[in-house]
Amino acid sequence: MTTPPDTLPLVNDPHAWDGLRHALQSLQARRPARLLYVPNEGNAGDALIAAGSWQFFDDLGLAPAYAKVRDIRRGDSLIYAGGGNLVPEYESCSRFLERCLAVGVESVLVMPHTIRGHEALLARLDERFTLVCRDQASVARVQATGTGAQVLYAPDMALYIDVQRLFQCCEQYRGPAFWARMAHHDRLVPYLRWRLALLRRAPPAHLRLDVIRVDAEAIAALPGDKRWDMSNLYGSKFRLRAESDLVTRDFLRFFSQLIAVRTNRLHAGVAAALMGCEVTYLDNSYGKIGAVYDAWLSHLPQISFERTPATSRAQAPGLVVQGAGA
């Protein structure tokens, strides 16, 4: 069993979370009995975001109930999971916001996101909505729409992960009743397949690995190998905390075997950094990683960003893909 390392927080500003913290506390105070959490479907990187979010909720004493978009009702107070979903490549978060507008919810907070496009939708949002951006470019884009929503700035939630605490939490996920619950939610077989996929991927002898995207955010000039696009090996709607915690733990364990990672997967880099690896970031198709790196990671000597000329996307612009881009 991998022993998690003693690592310092990746975000060095203890006040970076204050705005988000206060907004969530206010949300809880207004509607404590109807506070709901809508997860962000996606890949293993989204599991890291969820794991960090639940640790953050624990520290605030929040226990929102899971909800599906179709279950949202008038008067609900809602938290939407963080990620990179409110961009033209994906539609889950925009569908969530459209539903909230349609039914007349009490309040909405979208956890730290990269945001681009969707200008008409953002312009329709009013003071009931809070959009938390994880980079300054997203803040500027949202404000330029003239939205009535409150705009906050906070780190990606995966950067909040306390690795030792996560590993300890995962110790409770065991026994026949737990695995029966996973099976009841149709997550047991996908989870076991994920574990098997990781076991089949022995790290190279030099312990350095390129993890390059092969999905909607890939870059044509930087082709990846799907065998090593680790984030893309798992997909889920993440409606169980235990599932996101376990997938995160497994992801971290894999990267604990390496000494260096070169990647244009934001959360592969975060997982590697949390486990003590040297990380070299490349950008994704629309600049998300560079923006998050500049905002929160550039102070870390073990993490660097390789700036290259803009390159064309591997897939046609405007393609809508189900799921999330963490």
C-alpha positions as CSV (number, residue, x, y, z in Angstrom):
1,M,0.0,0.0,0.0
2,T,1.3,3.4,-0.9
3,T,2.0,5.7,2.0
4,P,1.0,9.3,1.2
5,P,3.9,11.7,1.4
6,D,4.2,14.7,3.8
7,T,3.6,17.5,1.4
8,L,3.0,21.2,1.7
9,P,-0.2,22.7,0.3
10,L,0.0,23.5,-3.4
11,V,-1.8,26.9,-2.8
12,N,0.4,29.1,-0.6
13,D,-2.2,31.8,0.1
14,P,-4.2,30.8,3.2
15,H,-6.8,33.4,2.2
16,A,-7.3,32.2,-1.4
17,W,-10.4,30.3,-0.3
18,D,-12.0,33.0,1.8
19,G,-14.5,34.3,-0.7
20,L,-15.7,30.8,-1.6
21,R,-15.8,29.9,2.1
22,H,-18.0,32.9,3.0
23,A,-20.3,32.3,0.0
24,L,-20.9,28.7,0.9
25,Q,-21.6,29.6,4.6
26,S,-24.1,32.2,3.5
27,L,-25.8,29.6,1.2
28,Q,-26.0,27.2,4.1
29,A,-27.4,29.8,6.5
30,R,-30.2,30.8,4.1
31,R,-31.5,27.3,3.2
32,P,-29.9,24.7,5.4
33,A,-32.6,22.1,4.8
34,R,-32.6,22.3,1.0
35,L,-28.9,22.6,0.1
36,L,-28.2,20.3,-2.8
37,Y,-25.0,19.3,-4.7
38,V,-25.0,18.6,-8.4
39,P,-21.9,16.7,-9.4
40,N,-20.0,17.4,-12.6
41,E,-19.8,14.3,-14.8
42,G,-16.4,13.7,-16.3
43,N,-13.1,11.8,-16.0
44,A,-10.6,10.9,-13.2
45,G,-9.5,14.5,-13.0
46,D,-13.1,15.4,-12.0
47,A,-12.8,12.9,-9.2
48,L,-9.9,14.9,-7.8
49,I,-12.0,18.1,-7.9
50,A,-14.8,16.3,-6.1
51,A,-12.5,14.9,-3.5
52,G,-11.1,18.3,-2.7
53,S,-14.6,19.8,-2.6
54,W,-15.9,17.3,-0.1
55,Q,-12.9,17.9,2.2
56,F,-13.7,21.7,1.9
57,F,-17.3,21.0,2.8
58,D,-16.2,18.9,5.7
59,D,-14.2,21.8,7.0
60,L,-17.2,24.1,6.7
61,G,-19.6,21.7,8.3
62,L,-21.6,21.4,5.1
63,A,-23.4,18.2,4.1
64,P,-25.3,19.0,0.9
65,A,-27.4,16.2,-0.6
66,Y,-26.6,14.8,-4.0
67,A,-29.1,15.9,-6.7
68,K,-29.6,15.4,-10.5
69,V,-30.4,18.3,-12.8
70,R,-33.9,16.9,-13.5
71,D,-34.7,16.8,-9.8
72,I,-34.1,20.6,-9.3
73,R,-37.2,22.3,-8.0
74,R,-38.3,25.8,-7.2
75,G,-36.8,27.2,-4.0
76,D,-33.8,24.9,-4.0
77,S,-30.3,26.1,-3.1
78,L,-27.7,24.5,-5.2
79,I,-24.0,23.9,-5.5
80,Y,-22.6,22.8,-8.8
81,A,-19.3,21.0,-8.8
82,G,-16.1,22.7,-10.0
83,G,-14.3,21.9,-13.2
84,G,-13.9,23.0,-16.8
85,N,-17.4,22.4,-18.0
86,L,-18.7,25.9,-18.7
87,V,-17.0,26.2,-22.0
88,P,-18.2,25.5,-25.6
89,E,-16.8,22.0,-25.7
90,Y,-19.2,20.7,-23.1
91,E,-22.8,21.3,-22.1
92,S,-23.5,19.8,-18.6
93,C,-23.0,23.1,-16.6
94,S,-25.0,25.2,-19.1
95,R,-27.9,22.7,-18.9
96,F,-27.8,23.0,-15.2
97,L,-27.9,26.8,-15.3
98,E,-30.8,26.7,-17.8
99,R,-32.7,24.4,-15.5
100,C,-32.2,26.7,-12.5
101,L,-33.4,29.7,-14.5
102,A,-36.5,27.7,-15.7
103,V,-37.7,26.5,-12.4
104,G,-36.9,29.5,-10.2
105,V,-34.4,28.3,-7.7
106,E,-33.5,30.2,-4.5
107,S,-29.7,30.4,-5.1
108,V,-26.9,28.8,-7.0
109,L,-23.2,28.6,-6.5
110,V,-20.9,27.2,-9.3
111,M,-17.7,26.0,-7.7
112,P,-14.3,27.1,-9.3
113,H,-14.5,26.8,-13.0
114,T,-12.8,27.8,-16.2
115,I,-15.5,29.8,-18.1
116,R,-15.5,30.8,-21.7
117,G,-18.3,31.2,-24.2
118,H,-22.0,30.9,-23.2
119,E,-22.2,34.7,-23.2
120,A,-26.0,34.9,-23.7
121,L,-26.6,32.5,-20.9
122,L,-24.3,34.3,-18.5
123,A,-26.0,37.6,-19.3
124,R,-29.3,36.1,-18.1
125,L,-28.1,35.2,-14.7
126,D,-29.1,37.4,-11.8
127,E,-28.1,38.0,-8.2
128,R,-29.3,34.5,-7.2
129,F,-26.2,33.1,-8.9
130,T,-22.6,33.0,-7.8
131,L,-19.9,32.0,-10.4
132,V,-16.5,31.1,-9.0
133,C,-13.7,31.4,-11.5
134,R,-10.4,29.5,-11.1
135,D,-8.4,31.9,-13.3
136,Q,-8.3,35.6,-14.0
137,A,-9.1,35.2,-17.7
138,S,-12.4,33.6,-16.7
139,V,-13.2,36.4,-14.4
140,A,-12.7,38.9,-17.2
141,R,-14.8,37.0,-19.6
142,V,-17.7,36.6,-17.2
143,Q,-17.7,40.2,-16.2
144,A,-17.6,41.3,-19.9
145,T,-21.0,39.6,-20.4
146,G,-22.7,42.1,-18.0
147,T,-24.0,39.2,-15.9
148,G,-26.0,40.0,-12.8
149,A,-24.3,37.0,-11.1
150,Q,-21.8,37.6,-8.3
151,V,-18.3,36.7,-9.6
152,L,-15.7,35.2,-7.2
153,Y,-12.1,34.0,-7.6
154,A,-10.7,30.8,-6.0
155,P,-8.3,27.9,-6.7
156,D,-9.3,24.7,-8.4
157,M,-10.7,22.5,-5.7
158,A,-8.2,19.7,-6.4
159,L,-5.6,22.0,-5.0
160,Y,-7.3,21.7,-1.6
161,I,-6.7,18.0,-1.3
162,D,-5.0,16.8,1.9
163,V,-3.5,13.5,0.7
164,Q,-3.0,11.8,4.1
165,R,-6.6,12.8,5.1
166,L,-7.9,11.4,1.9
167,F,-6.1,8.1,2.2
168,Q,-7.4,7.8,5.8
169,C,-10.9,8.5,4.7
170,C,-10.7,5.8,2.0
171,E,-10.0,3.2,4.7
172,Q,-13.7,3.3,5.7
173,Y,-14.8,2.3,2.2
174,R,-14.8,-1.5,2.6
175,G,-17.0,-4.5,3.5
176,P,-19.9,-6.2,1.7
177,A,-22.4,-3.5,2.4
178,F,-20.2,-0.8,0.8
179,W,-19.5,-2.8,-2.3
180,A,-23.2,-3.7,-2.6
181,R,-23.9,0.1,-2.5
182,M,-21.4,0.6,-5.3
183,A,-23.1,-2.1,-7.3
184,H,-26.5,-0.6,-6.6
185,H,-25.4,2.6,-8.2
186,D,-23.8,0.7,-11.2
187,R,-20.3,1.9,-10.2
188,L,-18.7,-1.4,-9.0
189,V,-17.9,-2.8,-12.5
190,P,-16.5,0.5,-13.9
191,Y,-14.5,1.0,-10.7
192,L,-13.0,-2.5,-10.9
193,R,-12.1,-2.0,-14.6
194,W,-10.4,1.3,-13.6
195,R,-8.3,-0.5,-11.0
196,L,-7.4,-3.2,-13.5
197,A,-6.4,-0.6,-16.1
198,L,-4.1,1.0,-13.7
199,L,-2.5,-2.3,-12.6
200,R,-1.8,-3.1,-16.3
201,R,0.2,0.1,-16.8
202,A,3.6,-0.4,-15.3
203,P,5.6,2.9,-15.2
204,P,8.6,3.1,-17.5
205,A,11.9,2.2,-16.1
206,H,13.2,5.8,-16.0
207,L,10.0,6.7,-14.0
208,R,9.2,9.7,-16.3
209,L,5.9,9.8,-18.2
210,D,4.2,11.9,-20.8
211,V,0.4,12.1,-20.1
212,I,-1.0,13.8,-23.2
213,R,-4.7,14.3,-23.9
214,V,-6.6,12.4,-26.6
215,D,-10.0,14.0,-26.1
216,A,-11.9,17.1,-27.1
217,E,-9.2,19.4,-25.7
218,A,-6.3,17.7,-27.4
219,I,-3.9,19.6,-29.7
220,A,-3.2,18.3,-33.2
221,A,0.5,19.1,-33.0
222,L,0.8,17.2,-29.7
223,P,-0.6,13.7,-30.3
224,G,-1.1,11.6,-27.2
225,D,-1.1,7.9,-26.5
226,K,-4.5,6.8,-25.1
227,R,-2.8,4.1,-23.0
228,W,-1.2,6.8,-20.9
229,D,-4.0,9.4,-20.9
230,M,-4.7,8.4,-17.4
231,S,-7.5,10.8,-16.7
232,N,-9.4,9.4,-19.7
233,L,-9.4,5.8,-18.3
234,Y,-12.3,6.6,-16.0
235,G,-15.6,8.3,-16.6
236,S,-18.6,8.8,-14.3
237,K,-21.3,11.2,-13.1
238,F,-19.7,11.0,-9.6
239,R,-22.9,10.8,-7.6
240,L,-21.2,9.0,-4.7
241,R,-18.5,10.6,-2.6
242,A,-16.8,7.3,-1.9
243,E,-16.4,6.7,-5.7
244,S,-14.7,10.1,-6.3
245,D,-12.5,9.5,-3.2
246,L,-11.4,6.1,-4.2
247,V,-10.7,7.1,-7.8
248,T,-8.6,10.0,-6.5
249,R,-6.7,7.7,-4.2
250,D,-5.9,5.3,-7.0
251,F,-4.9,8.1,-9.3
252,L,-2.5,9.4,-6.6
253,R,-1.1,6.0,-6.0
254,F,-0.3,5.6,-9.7
255,F,1.7,8.9,-9.8
256,S,3.5,8.0,-6.6
257,Q,5.5,5.5,-8.7
258,L,7.0,8.3,-10.9
259,I,9.6,11.0,-10.5
260,A,8.5,13.3,-13.3
261,V,5.4,13.9,-15.4
262,R,5.0,16.0,-18.6
263,T,1.3,16.6,-19.3
264,N,-1.5,18.8,-20.7
265,R,-3.9,17.2,-18.3
266,L,-4.4,19.7,-15.5
267,H,-5.3,17.1,-12.8
268,A,-2.7,14.6,-13.9
269,G,-0.2,17.3,-13.1
270,V,-2.0,18.1,-9.8
271,A,-2.0,14.4,-8.8
272,A,1.7,14.1,-9.7
273,A,2.6,17.2,-7.7
274,L,0.7,16.0,-4.7
275,M,2.8,12.9,-4.7
276,G,6.1,14.7,-5.0
277,C,6.8,14.5,-8.7
278,E,8.4,17.1,-10.9
279,V,5.7,18.4,-13.3
280,T,6.1,20.0,-16.6
281,Y,2.8,21.4,-18.0
282,L,1.8,22.0,-21.6
283,D,-1.4,23.7,-22.5
284,N,-4.7,22.2,-23.6
285,S,-6.5,23.4,-26.8
286,Y,-7.9,26.7,-25.3
287,G,-5.4,27.9,-22.7
288,K,-7.0,26.5,-19.5
289,I,-3.8,25.0,-18.0
290,G,-1.7,28.1,-18.6
291,A,-4.3,30.3,-16.9
292,V,-4.6,28.0,-13.8
293,Y,-0.8,27.6,-13.7
294,D,-0.3,31.4,-13.7
295,A,-3.0,31.9,-11.1
296,W,-2.0,29.3,-8.5
297,L,1.0,27.1,-9.4
298,S,3.8,29.3,-10.8
299,H,5.4,29.7,-7.3
300,L,6.1,26.0,-7.0
301,P,9.7,25.1,-8.0
302,Q,8.7,21.5,-8.9
303,I,6.0,22.7,-11.4
304,S,6.9,24.4,-14.6
305,F,5.0,25.5,-17.7
306,E,6.3,24.9,-21.2
307,R,5.0,27.8,-23.3
308,T,4.6,26.9,-27.0
309,P,3.1,28.7,-30.0
310,A,-0.7,28.3,-30.4
311,T,-1.6,25.2,-32.2
312,S,-4.8,24.0,-33.9
313,R,-7.3,21.9,-32.1
314,A,-7.5,18.2,-32.8
315,Q,-11.3,18.3,-33.3
316,A,-13.5,20.8,-35.1
317,P,-14.5,23.9,-33.3
318,G,-18.0,23.9,-31.9
319,L,-18.1,20.2,-31.3
320,V,-20.2,19.5,-28.2
321,V,-19.1,16.5,-26.1
322,Q,-21.0,15.0,-23.3
323,G,-19.2,15.0,-20.0
324,A,-16.8,17.4,-18.4
325,G,-13.4,18.8,-19.0
326,A,-11.7,18.9,-15.6
